[in-house]
Amino acid sequence: MESIDIALIGVGQWGYNYLATLATMEQAKVRWCCDSNPNLAPVLDNLYPQVRFTTLIDDVLEDNKVIGVVVATPPQTHYSISKVAIDAGKNILVEKPFTLNYCEADELVALARSRQLTLMAGHIMEYHPAISWIKNMMAAGELGRILYLYFQRVNLGNSRHKVNVLWDLAIHDFSIIRYLLDVEPLQISTHGACHLYSDVSDVIFVTMKFPDNLIAQIHVSSINPLKSRTLAIVGEKKTLIFDDLKSIQQIQLYNRGIDDLLDHKKDPDHRHFAPFNDKPIPVVTNYTKPLRIQCEHFLECIRNGKEPVSGAMDILEVTRMAEIAQRSLECHGMPLAYSRIRN
């Protein structure tokens, strides 16, 4: 299979992760690395001598051999760089957050469609083997009707590029919600505070209400001394805990759900009610790193013209969730209705 020539724009922390991943894939040939920092040239030349380095985006866009472009620059630049890349006829993968508002995302989606180009967001959790397993388990009804989801994504560190933690961290959880539930929220409410910078929220709580009395809450922070990446899904039959920081047994399954509590309520003298029986389950056998799976999917979509998992509708719905959550934050937590996305 002939490899696809790829260019990388932005070689910061995540950009380098993309470079290191793509450079090991037979399906891809990294042709260019572009970054505004010229001091990266000798470093990259030493590590990846086959890759050309430039500080000029035009060098990348004017190269007709470049088929796909990965954009991993600061979020404030995603829209402008993606637009010129699409105009140049390039298929693009944009690291999260795709853009910082819905209108820009909608414009890029429409532009890519008009050019029949692959457009994909780096919503990496949608390519996580454990999250895919959880989706299949939910679809099979193993957890029963879902009652609520709770996300915690916290750590200690400065907000990247002066972007608040809603767009930097919670965007992962918005994408997980969209991927797992595939149902639009009814209402979103957001509370937060700024501590390190007066205009950048570094702790945020998002509450989302869905049909059928389903609720989801997201807690993100960049000032928490303990790092946590967890998801709890409470169903009528079972409860599931996912801990992304564990190297093994990331999924913990609790065999009792709300049905047991209801039975106990009906029969106060019930003698056999017991605490949740936790049962570690080594269910995810595919430990391929999510970033590699995501990059492989990008190349496959370019090659076959298929719509990415994190393609147009995913981009629009996740960005809309984040934008409405941001508006609620600016309105001091006022609950805001979720407006349906129309194309």
C-alpha positions in Angstrom: 0.0 0.0 0.0 1.4 3.4 -1.0 2.0 5.8 1.8 0.3 9.1 2.1 2.4 12.3 2.4 1.6 14.2 5.5 2.6 17.6 6.8 2.5 18.7 10.5 1.8 22.3 11.3 2.8 22.9 15.0 5.4 20.9 16.7 4.7 21.7 20.4 3.9 19.0 22.9 1.0 17.4 21.0 2.5 18.2 17.7 5.5 16.2 18.6 3.3 13.3 19.7 1.7 13.3 16.3 5.2 13.4 14.6 6.5 10.5 16.8 3.4 8.5 16.0 3.1 9.1 12.3 6.8 8.6 11.7 6.4 4.9 12.8 3.5 4.2 10.5 4.0 2.6 7.1 0.8 4.1 5.8 2.2 7.7 6.3 5.2 9.6 5.2 5.9 12.8 7.2 7.1 15.2 4.5 7.1 18.5 6.4 7.2 19.9 9.9 6.2 23.5 10.2 6.6 25.6 13.3 7.2 29.3 14.1 10.2 28.4 16.3 13.3 28.1 14.1 15.3 26.6 17.0 13.4 23.3 16.4 15.1 22.8 13.1 18.4 21.2 14.3 16.6 19.1 16.9 14.1 17.7 14.4 16.8 17.2 11.8 18.8 15.1 14.2 15.8 12.9 15.2 13.9 12.8 11.9 16.4 13.7 9.1 14.0 12.6 6.4 11.5 15.3 7.4 11.8 18.8 6.0 11.5 21.7 8.4 10.1 25.2 7.7 8.7 28.2 9.5 6.5 29.1 6.6 3.1 27.5 6.2 3.1 28.3 2.4 6.0 25.8 2.0 3.7 23.1 3.2 0.5 24.3 1.3 2.3 24.8 -2.0 3.7 21.3 -2.0 1.4 19.3 -4.2 2.7 16.0 -2.8 1.3 16.8 0.6 -2.2 15.1 0.8 -3.0 15.5 4.5 -2.2 18.1 7.1 -2.3 17.8 10.9 -2.9 21.1 12.6 -1.5 21.1 16.2 -1.0 24.8 16.8 -2.4 27.0 19.6 -6.3 26.8 19.5 -6.7 30.5 18.6 -5.0 29.7 15.2 -6.9 26.6 14.3 -9.5 28.4 12.2 -7.2 30.5 10.1 -4.7 27.8 9.4 -7.4 25.2 8.7 -9.1 27.5 6.3 -6.0 28.2 4.2 -5.2 24.5 4.3 -8.6 23.5 2.9 -8.3 26.3 0.3 -5.1 24.6 -0.8 -6.9 21.3 -1.2 -5.5 19.5 1.8 -7.3 17.0 3.9 -6.9 18.0 7.5 -6.9 16.7 11.1 -7.2 19.4 13.7 -6.2 18.8 17.2 -8.8 19.7 19.9 -10.4 22.1 20.4 -11.3 22.2 16.7 -12.1 25.9 16.9 -13.1 28.2 19.7 -16.6 28.9 18.4 -19.4 27.2 16.4 -19.6 29.7 13.5 -15.9 29.0 12.6 -16.4 25.3 12.9 -19.5 25.4 10.7 -17.7 27.5 8.0 -14.8 25.0 7.9 -17.2 22.0 7.7 -19.0 23.6 4.8 -15.8 24.5 3.0 -14.4 21.0 3.3 -17.6 19.5 2.0 -17.6 21.8 -1.0 -14.1 20.6 -1.8 -14.8 17.0 -0.9 -12.0 16.8 1.5 -11.5 14.8 4.7 -12.1 17.0 7.8 -11.5 15.5 11.2 -11.1 16.7 14.8 -8.6 15.2 17.2 -11.2 14.0 19.6 -8.8 11.3 20.8 -11.1 9.7 23.4 -13.4 8.6 20.7 -10.6 6.3 19.5 -9.7 5.0 23.0 -10.2 1.1 23.0 -11.8 1.3 26.5 -14.3 4.0 25.5 -15.2 1.9 22.4 -15.8 -1.1 24.6 -18.0 0.9 27.0 -20.0 2.1 24.0 -20.7 -1.4 22.9 -21.6 -2.5 26.4 -24.1 0.3 26.7 -25.6 -0.5 23.3 -26.0 -4.1 24.4 -28.0 -2.9 27.5 -25.6 -4.4 30.0 -25.8 -1.3 32.3 -29.5 -0.9 31.8 -31.0 2.5 31.4 -28.3 5.1 32.0 -29.1 7.4 34.9 -26.1 9.7 35.1 -22.5 10.2 34.0 -19.8 11.9 36.1 -16.5 13.0 34.6 -13.4 14.2 36.5 -10.5 15.5 34.5 -8.2 17.5 36.9 -4.5 18.1 37.4 -2.0 20.8 38.4 -0.6 23.0 35.7 -1.0 26.2 33.8 -3.7 26.5 31.2 -2.3 26.0 27.8 -2.2 29.0 25.5 -4.4 31.0 27.9 -7.4 28.8 26.9 -9.7 28.0 29.8 -10.1 24.5 31.0 -13.5 24.1 29.4 -12.0 24.2 25.9 -8.7 22.6 27.0 -10.0 19.7 29.1 -13.8 19.4 29.1 -13.8 19.2 25.3 -12.6 15.6 25.8 -15.7 14.9 27.9 -18.1 16.6 25.5 -16.7 14.3 22.8 -17.1 11.2 25.0 -20.7 12.2 25.8 -21.5 12.7 22.1 -19.9 9.4 21.2 -21.5 7.3 23.9 -25.0 8.8 24.0 -25.5 10.2 20.5 -28.4 12.2 21.9 -28.6 16.0 22.2 -28.7 17.6 25.7 -31.7 19.7 26.6 -29.9 22.2 28.8 -26.4 23.1 29.9 -25.3 25.0 32.9 -21.7 26.0 33.8 -20.0 27.4 36.9 -16.3 28.3 37.2 -13.7 30.5 38.6 -10.4 32.2 37.6 -7.4 31.9 40.0 -4.1 32.0 38.1 -5.3 34.4 35.4 -8.1 36.9 35.8 -9.6 36.1 32.4 -8.9 32.3 32.2 -11.2 29.9 34.2 -9.1 27.2 35.7 -11.8 25.3 37.6 -15.2 24.5 36.0 -18.3 22.4 36.7 -20.7 21.7 33.8 -24.1 20.1 34.3 -26.0 18.8 31.3 -29.6 17.6 31.3 -30.8 15.0 28.7 -34.1 13.4 27.9 -35.4 10.6 30.0 -34.1 12.2 33.2 -30.5 11.5 32.3 -27.9 13.9 33.7 -24.1 14.4 33.1 -21.7 16.4 35.1 -18.1 17.4 34.2 -15.5 18.6 36.7 -12.3 20.0 35.1 -9.5 21.9 36.8 -5.9 22.8 36.2 -5.2 23.7 39.9 -5.9 20.3 41.5 -2.8 18.8 43.1 -3.9 15.3 42.3 -4.3 14.2 38.7 -7.5 12.3 37.8 -9.0 11.1 34.6 -12.2 9.2 35.6 -15.6 8.5 34.3 -18.5 7.0 36.2 -21.6 5.7 34.4 -24.5 4.7 36.7 -27.2 2.5 35.2 -30.2 0.8 36.5 -28.6 -2.6 36.3 -24.9 -1.9 36.8 -22.4 0.9 37.4 -19.1 1.3 35.5 -16.0 3.2 36.5 -13.3 4.0 33.9 -9.9 5.3 35.1 -7.7 6.4 32.2 -4.6 6.7 34.4 -4.5 3.0 35.1 -2.3 0.9 32.9 -4.4 -2.3 33.5 -7.9 -2.9 34.7 -9.0 0.5 33.6 -12.7 -0.5 33.7 -14.2 -1.5 37.1 -17.7 -3.0 37.0 -20.2 -2.9 39.9 -22.8 -5.7 39.7 -25.5 -3.9 41.5 -27.5 -0.9 40.2 -30.4 1.2 41.2 -32.8 -1.8 40.7 -31.3 -3.3 43.9 -31.9 0.0 45.8 -35.5 0.1 44.6 -36.0 -3.5 45.8 -34.5 -2.6 49.2 -36.8 0.4 49.4 -39.9 -1.7 48.7 -38.8 -4.2 51.4 -37.2 -2.4 54.4 -36.6 -5.8 56.0 -34.7 -7.1 53.0 -31.8 -9.0 54.6 -29.7 -9.7 51.5 -28.9 -6.2 50.4 -25.2 -5.8 50.2 -22.7 -3.1 49.1 -21.7 -3.0 45.5 -19.6 -6.0 44.6 -16.7 -4.6 42.6 -15.4 -6.9 39.9 -12.3 -5.9 37.9 -12.7 -7.0 34.3 -9.8 -7.2 31.9 -12.1 -6.5 29.0 -10.0 -4.2 26.7 -7.4 -6.4 25.0 -6.5 -3.9 22.3 -4.0 -1.7 24.0 -3.0 0.2 20.9 -2.5 3.8 21.8 -5.6 6.0 21.0 -3.4 8.5 19.1 -2.2 5.8 16.7 -5.7 4.6 16.2 -6.8 8.1 15.5 -4.0 8.7 13.0 -4.7 5.4 11.2 -8.3 6.4 10.9 -7.4 9.7 9.4 -5.3 8.0 6.7 -8.0 5.5 6.0 -10.6 8.2 5.6 -8.3 10.1 3.1 -7.7 6.9 1.2 -11.3 5.7 1.0 -13.2 8.9 1.2 -15.2 7.8 4.2 -16.6 10.1 6.9 -14.4 10.1 10.1 -15.9 9.1 13.4 -14.9 12.6 14.6 -16.0 14.2 11.3 -18.4 16.9 10.4 -21.4 16.2 12.7 -19.1 15.3 15.7 -17.2 18.5 15.2 -20.3 20.6 15.1 -22.1 19.0 18.0 -19.0 19.0 20.3 -18.2 22.6 19.5 -21.8 23.6 20.0 -21.8 21.9 23.5 -18.6 23.8 24.4 -19.9 27.1 23.1 -23.2 26.9 25.0 -21.3 25.8 28.1 -19.0 28.9 27.7 -22.0 31.2 27.3 -23.5 29.8 30.5 -20.2 30.3 32.3 -20.2 34.0 31.2 -23.8 34.2 32.5 -22.8 33.0 35.9 -24.2 29.6 35.5 -27.5 30.4 33.9 -29.0 27.2 32.4 -29.2 27.6 28.6 -31.2 25.5 26.2 -29.3 23.5 23.7 -30.0 24.7 20.2 -30.3 22.0 17.6 -27.6 22.0 14.9 -28.9 22.4 11.4 -26.8 22.1 8.3 
